[in-house]
């Protein structure tokens, strides 16, 4: 499972795998970066963590395969 972060890079937005050293993608808008991060997270499982332009976490969404053993109740 690999979380994907959407972060500001100057005037552009980047997708960065959690713990990664290099950006996976650099895009013109935050919306484009979120779309790419979501596609990666859906394929690999994980969260998309969107940072605002000041670097603070704005929101987090979980994607990927559902838990095979959901809790009962």
The first five atom37 places (N, CA, C, CB, O) and aatype in JSON, in Angstrom:
{
  "aatype": [20, 20, 20, 20, 20, 20, 20, 20, 20, 20, 20, 20, 20, 20, 20, 20, 20, 20, 20, 20, 20, 20, 20, 20, 20, 20, 20, 20, 20, 20, 20, 20, 20, 20, 20, 20, 20, 20, 20, 20, 20, 20, 20, 20, 20, 20, 20, 20, 20, 20, 20, 20, 20, 20, 20, 20, 20, 20, 20, 20, 20, 20, 20, 20, 20, 20, 20, 20, 20, 20, 20, 20, 20],
  "atom_mask": [
    [1, 1, 1, 1, 1],
    [1, 1, 1, 1, 1],
    [1, 1, 1, 1, 1],
    [1, 1, 1, 1, 1],
    [1, 1, 1, 1, 1],
    [1, 1, 1, 1, 1],
    [1, 1, 1, 1, 1],
    [1, 1, 1, 1, 1],
    [1, 1, 1, 1, 1],
    [1, 1, 1, 1, 1],
    [1, 1, 1, 1, 1],
    [1, 1, 1, 1, 1],
    [1, 1, 1, 1, 1],
    [1, 1, 1, 1, 1],
    [1, 1, 1, 1, 1],
    [1, 1, 1, 1, 1],
    [1, 1, 1, 1, 1],
    [1, 1, 1, 1, 1],
    [1, 1, 1, 1, 1],
    [1, 1, 1, 1, 1],
    [1, 1, 1, 1, 1],
    [1, 1, 1, 1, 1],
    [1, 1, 1, 1, 1],
    [1, 1, 1, 1, 1],
    [1, 1, 1, 1, 1],
    [1, 1, 1, 1, 1],
    [1, 1, 1, 1, 1],
    [1, 1, 1, 1, 1],
    [1, 1, 1, 1, 1],
    [1, 1, 1, 1, 1],
    [1, 1, 1, 1, 1],
    [1, 1, 1, 1, 1],
    [1, 1, 1, 1, 1],
    [1, 1, 1, 1, 1],
    [1, 1, 1, 1, 1],
    [1, 1, 1, 1, 1],
    [1, 1, 1, 1, 1],
    [1, 1, 1, 1, 1],
    [1, 1, 1, 1, 1],
    [1, 1, 1, 1, 1],
    [1, 1, 1, 1, 1],
    [1, 1, 1, 1, 1],
    [1, 1, 1, 1, 1],
    [1, 1, 1, 1, 1],
    [1, 1, 1, 1, 1],
    [1, 1, 1, 1, 1],
    [1, 1, 1, 1, 1],
    [1, 1, 1, 1, 1],
    [1, 1, 1, 1, 1],
    [1, 1, 1, 1, 1],
    [1, 1, 1, 1, 1],
    [1, 1, 1, 1, 1],
    [1, 1, 1, 1, 1],
    [1, 1, 1, 1, 1],
    [1, 1, 1, 1, 1],
    [1, 1, 1, 1, 1],
    [1, 1, 1, 1, 1],
    [1, 1, 1, 1, 1],
    [1, 1, 1, 1, 1],
    [1, 1, 1, 1, 1],
    [1, 1, 1, 1, 1],
    [1, 1, 1, 1, 1],
    [1, 1, 1, 1, 1],
    [1, 1, 1, 1, 1],
    [1, 1, 1, 1, 1],
    [1, 1, 1, 1, 1],
    [1, 1, 1, 1, 1],
    [1, 1, 1, 1, 1],
    [1, 1, 1, 1, 1],
    [1, 1, 1, 1, 1],
    [1, 1, 1, 1, 1],
    [1, 1, 1, 1, 1],
    [1, 1, 1, 1, 1]
  ],
  "atom_positions": [
    [[0.85, -1.17, 0.0], [0.0, 0.0, 0.0], [0.9, 1.24, 0.0], [-0.97, -0.01, 1.22], [1.83, 1.34, 0.8]],
    [[0.62, 2.16, -0.9], [1.48, 3.33, -1.04], [0.64, 4.61, -1.01], [2.3, 3.25, -2.35], [-0.17, 4.85, -1.91]],
    [[0.83, 5.41, 0.0], [0.13, 6.68, 0.08], [0.76, 7.67, -0.89], [0.16, 7.24, 1.51], [1.97, 7.68, -1.09]],
    [[-0.09, 8.5, -1.49], [0.35, 9.5, -2.45], [0.05, 10.89, -1.89], [-0.35, 9.29, -3.83], [-1.07, 11.17, -1.48]],
    [[1.05, 11.75, -1.89], [0.88, 13.12, -1.4], [0.81, 14.07, -2.58], [2.03, 13.52, -0.44], [1.56, 13.92, -3.55]],
    [[-0.1, 15.03, -2.5], [-0.2, 16.1, -3.5], [0.34, 17.36, -2.82], [-1.7, 16.31, -4.02], [-0.23, 17.84, -1.84]],
    [[1.45, 17.88, -3.36], [2.15, 19.0, -2.73], [2.47, 20.1, -3.74], [3.43, 18.51, -2.06], [2.61, 19.84, -4.94]],
    [[2.59, 21.31, -3.24], [2.91, 22.48, -4.07], [4.4, 22.49, -4.35], [2.46, 23.8, -3.39], [5.21, 22.28, -3.44]],
    [[4.78, 22.75, -5.59], [6.17, 22.88, -6.01], [6.29, 24.17, -6.82], [6.65, 21.62, -6.84], [6.11, 24.15, -8.04]],
    [[6.6, 25.27, -6.18], [6.68, 26.55, -6.88], [5.31, 26.95, -7.39], [7.68, 26.48, -8.05], [4.4, 27.18, -6.6]],
    [[5.17, 27.02, -8.71], [3.87, 27.37, -9.3], [3.11, 26.13, -9.75], [4.07, 28.31, -10.47], [2.0, 26.24, -10.28]],
    [[3.7, 24.95, -9.54], [3.08, 23.71, -10.0], [2.72, 22.83, -8.8], [4.02, 22.96, -10.96], [3.0, 23.17, -7.65]],
    [[2.1, 21.7, -9.1], [1.7, 20.72, -8.07], [2.32, 19.39, -8.42], [0.14, 20.6, -7.96], [2.4, 19.02, -9.59]],
    [[2.75, 18.66, -7.39], [3.42, 17.38, -7.6], [2.71, 16.26, -6.85], [4.88, 17.47, -7.16], [2.04, 16.48, -5.84]],
    [[2.89, 15.05, -7.39], [2.46, 13.83, -6.72], [3.73, 13.17, -6.22], [1.62, 12.88, -7.68], [4.67, 12.95, -6.99]],
    [[3.76, 12.85, -4.92], [4.94, 12.26, -4.3], [4.52, 11.05, -3.49], [5.67, 13.29, -3.4], [3.66, 11.14, -2.61]],
    [[5.12, 9.91, -3.79], [4.86, 8.69, -3.01], [5.42, 8.89, -1.61], [5.48, 7.43, -3.7], [6.53, 9.39, -1.45]],
    [[4.66, 8.48, -0.61], [5.11, 8.62, 0.77], [6.44, 7.91, 0.97], [4.05, 8.07, 1.74], [6.57, 6.73, 0.65]],
    [[7.41, 8.63, 1.49], [8.74, 8.09, 1.68], [9.63, 8.2, 0.46], [8.64, 6.66, 2.09], [10.82, 7.87, 0.51]],
    [[9.05, 8.66, -0.66], [9.82, 8.78, -1.89], [10.72, 10.01, -1.9], [8.89, 8.83, -3.07], [10.48, 10.97, -1.17]],
    [[11.74, 9.96, -2.72], [12.67, 11.08, -2.82], [12.44, 11.92, -4.07], [14.1, 10.57, -2.82], [12.87, 13.08, -4.13]],
    [[11.77, 11.34, -5.05], [11.51, 12.06, -6.3], [10.02, 12.11, -6.57], [12.25, 11.4, -7.49], [9.29, 11.17, -6.25]],
    [[9.58, 13.22, -7.15], [8.18, 13.37, -7.51], [7.8, 12.36, -8.59], [7.88, 14.81, -7.99], [8.57, 12.12, -9.52]],
    [[6.62, 11.78, -8.45], [6.1, 10.85, -9.45], [5.63, 11.62, -10.68], [4.95, 10.01, -8.87], [5.83, 11.18, -11.81]],
    [[5.0, 12.78, -10.44], [4.49, 13.61, -11.54], [4.46, 15.06, -11.08], [3.07, 13.14, -11.99], [4.26, 15.34, -9.89]],
    [[4.65, 15.98, -12.03], [4.51, 17.41, -11.77], [3.49, 17.93, -12.77], [5.9, 18.17, -11.89], [3.62, 17.73, -13.97]],
    [[2.46, 18.61, -12.23], [1.35, 19.06, -13.07], [1.07, 20.54, -12.83], [0.08, 18.22, -12.79], [1.55, 21.13, -11.86]],
    [[0.28, 21.12, -13.73], [0.0, 22.56, -13.65], [-0.97, 22.93, -12.54], [-0.55, 23.03, -14.95], [-0.84, 24.0, -11.94]],
    [[-1.93, 22.05, -12.26], [-2.95, 22.4, -11.27], [-3.06, 21.34, -10.18], [-4.3, 22.59, -11.95], [-2.65, 20.2, -10.36]],
    [[-3.62, 21.75, -9.05], [-3.84, 20.82, -7.95], [-4.84, 19.75, -8.37], [-4.34, 21.57, -6.69], [-4.68, 18.58, -8.03]],
    [[-5.87, 20.15, -9.12], [-6.89, 19.19, -9.56], [-6.28, 18.09, -10.43], [-8.0, 19.92, -10.34], [-6.64, 16.92, -10.29]],
    [[-5.36, 18.45, -11.32], [-4.7, 17.45, -12.15], [-3.85, 16.51, -11.3], [-3.83, 18.13, -13.22], [-3.83, 15.3, -11.54]],
    [[-3.16, 17.06, -10.32], [-2.32, 16.25, -9.44], [-3.17, 15.3, -8.6], [-1.47, 17.15, -8.53], [-2.78, 14.15, -8.39]],
    [[-4.31, 15.77, -8.12], [-5.21, 14.91, -7.35], [-5.71, 13.76, -8.22], [-6.39, 15.72, -6.79], [-5.8, 12.63, -7.75]],
    [[-6.04, 14.04, -9.46], [-6.53, 13.0, -10.37], [-5.47, 11.91, -10.58], [-6.92, 13.62, -11.74], [-5.79, 10.72, -10.53]],
    [[-4.23, 12.31, -10.8], [-3.13, 11.34, -10.99], [-2.9, 10.55, -9.71], [-1.83, 12.06, -11.43], [-2.74, 9.33, -9.75]],
    [[-2.87, 11.24, -8.57], [-2.65, 10.57, -7.28], [-3.76, 9.56, -7.01], [-2.58, 11.61, -6.14], [-3.51, 8.47, -6.5]],
    [[-4.99, 9.92, -7.34], [-6.13, 9.02, -7.13], [-6.0, 7.77, -7.99], [-7.46, 9.75, -7.46], [-6.26, 6.66, -7.51]],
    [[-5.6, 7.92, -9.24], [-5.42, 6.77, -10.13], [-4.35, 5.83, -9.57], [-5.03, 7.24, -11.55], [-4.53, 4.61, -9.58]],
    [[-3.26, 6.38, -9.08], [-2.18, 5.55, -8.5], [-2.68, 4.84, -7.25], [-0.94, 6.42, -8.16], [-2.45, 3.64, -7.09]],
    [[-3.37, 5.57, -6.38], [-3.86, 4.99, -5.13], [-4.9, 3.91, -5.39], [-4.45, 6.07, -4.23], [-4.95, 2.91, -4.67]],
    [[-5.73, 4.09, -6.41], [-6.73, 3.06, -6.74], [-6.05, 1.79, -7.23], [-7.71, 3.58, -7.81], [-6.51, 0.69, -6.93]],
    [[-4.97, 1.93, -7.99], [-4.26, 0.77, -8.53], [-3.4, 0.07, -7.47], [-3.38, 1.19, -9.69], [-3.32, -1.16, -7.45]],
    [[-2.77, 0.83, -6.61], [-1.83, 0.26, -5.65], [-2.41, 0.14, -4.25], [-0.59, 1.11, -5.59], [-1.82, -0.51, -3.38]],
    [[-3.56, 0.75, -4.03], [-4.13, 0.82, -2.69], [-3.42, 1.92, -1.92], [-4.0, -0.55, -1.96], [-2.23, 2.17, -2.13]],
    [[-4.13, 2.56, -1.05], [-3.51, 3.61, -0.25], [-4.37, 4.85, -0.18], [-2.16, 3.96, -0.81], [-5.51, 4.88, -0.63]],
    [[-3.78, 5.89, 0.39], [-4.48, 7.15, 0.59], [-3.93, 8.22, -0.33], [-4.37, 7.6, 2.05], [-2.78, 8.16, -0.77]],
    [[-4.77, 9.2, -0.62], [-4.32, 10.43, -1.28], [-4.39, 11.5, -0.21], [-5.22, 10.8, -2.56], [-5.45, 11.78, 0.35]],
    [[-3.25, 12.08, 0.07], [-3.14, 13.12, 1.09], [-2.86, 14.43, 0.37], [-2.03, 12.79, 2.15], [-1.79, 14.62, -0.21]],
    [[-3.83, 15.34, 0.43], [-3.73, 16.61, -0.29], [-3.27, 17.7, 0.68], [-5.09, 16.99, -0.94], [-3.9, 17.94, 1.71]],
    [[-2.17, 18.35, 0.33], [-1.63, 19.45, 1.11], [-2.07, 20.77, 0.49], [-0.08, 19.36, 1.2], [-2.22, 20.86, -0.73]],
    [[-2.28, 21.79, 1.31], [-2.61, 23.1, 0.76], [-1.32, 23.8, 0.31], [-3.37, 23.97, 1.8], [-0.24, 23.23, 0.43]],
    [[-1.43, 24.99, -0.2], [-0.25, 25.68, -0.73], [0.77, 26.04, 0.34], [-0.68, 26.92, -1.45], [1.9, 26.39, 0.02]],
    [[0.37, 25.95, 1.61], [1.29, 26.24, 2.71], [1.94, 24.97, 3.26], [0.57, 26.97, 3.83], [2.73, 25.03, 4.2]],
    [[1.6, 23.81, 2.69], [2.19, 22.54, 3.08], [1.42, 21.77, 4.15], [3.55, 22.79, 3.57], [1.79, 20.66, 4.5]],
    [[0.34, 22.36, 4.66], [-0.46, 21.69, 5.68], [-1.43, 20.7, 5.01], [-1.24, 22.71, 6.53], [-1.89, 20.94, 3.9]],
    [[-1.72, 19.6, 5.7], [-2.66, 18.62, 5.17], [-4.05, 19.22, 5.15], [-2.64, 17.31, 6.0], [-4.55, 19.7, 6.16]],
    [[-4.66, 19.18, 3.97], [-6.0, 19.74, 3.77], [-7.06, 18.66, 3.87], [-6.09, 20.44, 2.4], [-8.11, 18.85, 4.49]],
    [[-6.78, 17.5, 3.25], [-7.74, 16.39, 3.31], [-7.03, 15.09, 2.95], [-8.94, 16.65, 2.35], [-5.92, 15.08, 2.42]],
    [[-7.72, 13.99, 3.26], [-7.17, 12.66, 3.02], [-8.3, 11.75, 2.58], [-6.46, 12.1, 4.29], [-9.37, 11.74, 3.2]],
    [[-8.08, 10.97, 1.52], [-9.07, 10.02, 1.02], [-8.4, 8.67, 0.83], [-9.7, 10.52, -0.32], [-7.25, 8.59, 0.38]],
    [[-9.11, 7.6, 1.17], [-8.59, 6.25, 1.05], [-9.17, 5.6, -0.21], [-8.93, 5.41, 2.3], [-10.36, 5.69, -0.48]],
    [[-8.29, 4.93, -0.96], [-8.69, 4.24, -2.19], [-8.1, 2.84, -2.18], [-8.23, 5.03, -3.46], [-7.3, 2.5, -1.31]],
    [[-8.5, 2.04, -3.13], [-7.94, 0.7, -3.26], [-8.96, -0.35, -2.93], [-6.74, 0.53, -2.37], [-10.17, -0.1, -2.94]],
    [[-8.48, -1.52, -2.66], [-9.35, -2.66, -2.41], [-10.0, -2.55, -1.03], [-8.56, -3.98, -2.51], [-9.34, -2.16, -0.06]],
    [[-11.27, -2.87, -0.94], [-11.93, -2.82, 0.36], [-11.4, -3.9, 1.29], [-13.45, -2.97, 0.21], [-10.87, -4.92, 0.85]],
    [[-11.56, -3.67, 2.56], [-11.13, -4.62, 3.57], [-11.91, -5.93, 3.38], [-11.36, -4.03, 5.01], [-13.14, -5.91, 3.37]],
    [[-11.21, -7.08, 3.22], [-11.92, -8.34, 2.99], [-12.65, -8.85, 4.22], [-10.96, -9.4, 2.52], [-13.5, -9.73, 4.11]],
    [[-12.36, -8.31, 5.37], [-12.98, -8.75, 6.61], [-13.6, -7.55, 7.33], [-11.96, -9.46, 7.51], [-13.08, -7.12, 8.36]],
    [[-14.7, -7.02, 6.81], [-15.29, -5.86, 7.48], [-15.81, -6.24, 8.86], [-16.42, -5.26, 6.63], [-16.24, -7.37, 9.08]],
    [[-15.76, -5.31, 9.78], [-16.27, -5.6, 11.12], [-17.78, -5.85, 11.1], [-15.95, -4.44, 12.07], [-18.5, -5.29, 10.27]],
    [[-18.23, -6.68, 11.98], [-19.66, -6.96, 12.07], [-20.28, -6.08, 13.13], [-19.91, -8.44, 12.39], [-19.6, -5.6, 14.04]],
    [[-21.55, -5.87, 13.01], [-22.2, -5.1, 14.05], [-23.1, -4.14, 13.56], [-21.28, -4.45, 14.87], [-23.72, -3.42, 14.35]]
  ]
}
